[in-house]
Amino acid sequence: MELSKAVAHKSVVSGEICYQMLEDHLFNVAINASKDAKPYGLESTLFLVGILHDLGKAQSAFYEYITKDTQAHVVHSSAGGKAISDICETIKNSESTRYDQIDLFKEITCYTIFAHHGLMDVINEKDAADNFLVRLNYAVTDNNYEREILPCLQELEMYLIKRGYDSIEEIVIKSYVEICSIMNEKFDGLVKSVDSKKEQKKIKIFYAGCLVRLILSFLKNADINDSIAVEQPELIKEICAREYEVFFNNAHINIEKVYSEFAKHEQSELSKIRSQISEDAKNISTKNEMGIFTMEVPTGGGKTLTTLRYAINNAKQFKKDRIFYITAYLSVLEQNAGEIKRVINNDDFVLEHHSNIVKDYGEGNENEDDQPKFMWQQYLEDSWEQPVVLTTMVQLFNTLFKGKSNNLRRFNQLKNAVIIFDEIQSLPIKAVYNFNLMANFLKTVMNCNIVLCSATQPLLDDESIDYKIRYGNKDSVDKDLISLNKKQKQLFERVDFINKTGKNATDIMSTTDLRSLVMDCVDKYDNVLIVLNTKKAVKALYEDASKIFDGRLVYLSTNMCAMVLCQDLVQIKMRIYTQSF
């Protein structure tokens, strides 16, 4: 089949069947993906995988599948990888010493094409078969590659050369130089932080996997967006550079207004320190484009607005693409999301993405007028294209490590971002190594500015840790964004801790004992907050104490429906507000 007649996608627009031609789709994806990847040294690599990713659709069997709705299964994601592999073997046989990393390069680029519809294990767990070789050698059992794909590959090359582009072999060589540059220059600094040669090799393999994920993410995003532009053009709302700049300028004006209002009022000693902390954060935000930093602010120090001020000023100064606010706790996220949205004052540019978000656009989503809203919201959740994203640690880890299509696609949106991790001390111990290594990759390769916030910072660079986080800017200096002296810290110590369980917590309290303690506190203080470490314990105390407190007790748990939980929290606030007068 001629390339000019091959079809990539079929869609129905205004009741009519429309076809997107394959050469148009390949070229669009190559151009858009390479444009996105250019600032990260991967322009030629993304052009290469973009121009070849759907080469297998140049088969007559796929044409029949698209145009006649046959049920035949047509493998189309192997041909482009085989084309790269064949070129790599030619280069290797002619100049093996000059291209000594060609095998690794081949694995990275071929796997990206093989996996652009879903990750695959290179080794089959059931029979230990090499899936990579199976995909490369599919032409042995299917002569369509020789008969149909190779002629189309030659047509594609002529298509490129006529438009002033390099030959595919020349693009392969340029891509090889890019991959080697990242592996040898950026990875070496990260790898050498470990003494053991064995561990260095393991880390380098991990970072090679991260690089594959980044390349694959650029490819998937461009591929999906080009398909959507044909099938559902109403979903593509380009946010141009001008709008980003205007958005961050307005956000900057809004956050500075907040602090200007604070300054108008008479400030206590504590308020003055909060203002100084925020001012220090603002000043240092314009110093470093990328890095991993800590912000250790005591409880009550105004951490949410301070980190937002840092992020907005850094994004404005260095033309960052996005701001991410991430925390492990839904309760913290929902509370702080409201404050962040109030300051930014432009919900159209803020995506709140977590399990408590209810997408209610028309009953049963059947209202035609509401369908575009639902589809646009779903598009944003799948792509993370908004300039401010508020999400959970779970959603982030899915994006960093899981294999679903939308997780892979979102990964590249973390590039050139300011990423705020709130309550970082909640990071599970078993996730520390993966987090540290990935954070180092985000900083070094993806140009991220990462801030780890907590009143009690975890020791992620402790000597006992094998894979340490690389704090500081690009030169690994200036780890701490905020420094408080002893006197300033003491001002935030507003809670007296009284141990009721003995020196070594040997005096275990029963539910009855705890109820008696609460009753004594209520008599003395009127309002009492009880926080326990398990949901089971909270429910047991509530059921026991409800018999005595007669409706004055409020039960709060994440086991509750999110809407009911929010309503109860509002009632508590109103009760406290009323009692204060």
C-alpha positions, 0 to 999 in steps of 0.5 A: 500500500502507498503511504499516501493512501494509508489511514491512521484514524477514523472519526465521525464529525457532524454525522460524517465519517472522516479519515486522518491520513497516516502521513499527516498523523506521523508528521504531526506527532513528530513535530509536536513531540519534538517541540515539547522535548527540545528544551530537555535535549530530546528533540531528535529522539522525539521526532524519530519515535514520533515519525515511526511510532505508527508505521505499522498502520501502513499495512493493507490489513490495517486499512481494511480494519479501519475502513471496513470494520473488520475484527482482525487484530493487526499489530501496528506498534512493532514496525517502527521499532524494527525500522530503528533496530535495522538502522542501528545494526547497520551503524553498529556493523560499520562503526562499532567503536564510535557508537559503543552504546548503540545497543542501549540506544536501540533498546530505549527507542524501540521499547518506546514505540513498542510500548506506546499503547501500554507498557510491556515486560521485556522478559515474559514471566511465564516462560522467560521468553524475550518479548523485545526480540519477539516484537523485533522478529515479528517480520519473520512470521509476517512478511508484510514488513518486507512487502508493505512496510519497507516501501512505505518507509522509503516513501516516508523518508522521501516525504521528509527530505522533500520538506527539508528534514534529514534522512531517517538514518541521520535522525537516528544518529542525532537521537543517539547523540542526545541519549548519550549526552543525557546518559553521560553528562546528567546521569553520571553526576547522579550515579557517582554519589554512590561508591559501589560500582554495583550500586552505580550500575543499578542506579544508571539502569533505574535512570534509563527507565526514567528516561524511557518513561519521559520519552514515552510520555512526550510521545503519548501526549502528542499522539493522543492530542493529535487524535483528539484534534481529529475526533473531538476538536472541541476538547483541544483548548490551547493555552498559549504562552501569552496566557501562561504569562498573564496567568502567573502575573495575575497570580503574583499580583493576588498573592502580594495583595494578600501580604499587603493586607496583612501588613496594614494591620497591627501585628503580634510578634508571631505575625511578624515572624510569619511575615518574615518567613514569607518574605524570605521565601519570596526573596530566595524564590528568584535565585534558583531555577531548579533544585530540591529544597526543604522548607521547615516551617513550624505548625502555625507558621503560614506554610500554605501561603508561604509555599504558594508565594514561593511557587508563584514567584519562582514560576514567574521569574523562570517561566515555569510551566506549572505549579503542583501542590501535593500532599498525602492527606485528603483532608489537608488537600481539600482545606489548602486547595480552598485557600490556594484557589481563593488567592489565585482567583481563577478556577479555570486554570486550577485543576483539583485532582483527587478521589473526593472530586465529584464530577456532576455535569447533568443527571447521569451525564446525559445532558448534552449541554453538560457533556462538554464540561465533563469531557473537558474535565476528564481531558484535564485529569488525563493530561494535567495541562492546567498551570496549577494542579492540586493533587495527592501523593497517590496520584503523583506516584501513579504518574511516576510509576504506574503503567496506565495510559493516562499515568504515562501521559501525565509524566511529561507534564512534571517537566519545568515545574515547581513541585510543592510536597506538603507534609513530606514526613508522611512519605512511607519508608518503603517508598523512600528510595524510589522517591529519592531517585525520581526526585533527583531525575525530576531536578536534573533532567526535567528542570524541576524546582522541588520544595519538601515542606514539613514541621519535622523534615525526614532525613532523606539524605542521611548517611544510613540511606543507600540512595540519597536525595540530592538536596540543593540547587544545580550545584547541590548547595543552599538546601534550606529555604528558611532558617529560624533561630531558637527564639523564633522557634520558641514563639511557635511552641503553643501546646503543652504536651502531657503524657497520660500513659506513663514513662514508656507508654505502659499505662494503657488507657481503655475506652472508659478511661479515655471517656473519663479524661474527655469528660474532665477536659470538657468541664474545664475547657468547654470545647475538646478535640480528640485525635486517635491513631486508628479509625476503629478507636475513634468509632469505639470512643464515639459510640461509648461517649455518645451515650453521655454527651447527648448530641454534643459530640461530633464524629469525624472520619475519612470513612464518612462520605466526603460531603457529610464530612465537610458539612460536619466541619462547617457546623463545628466552625459555626458553633465555635464562631457563635460561642466566641461572641 
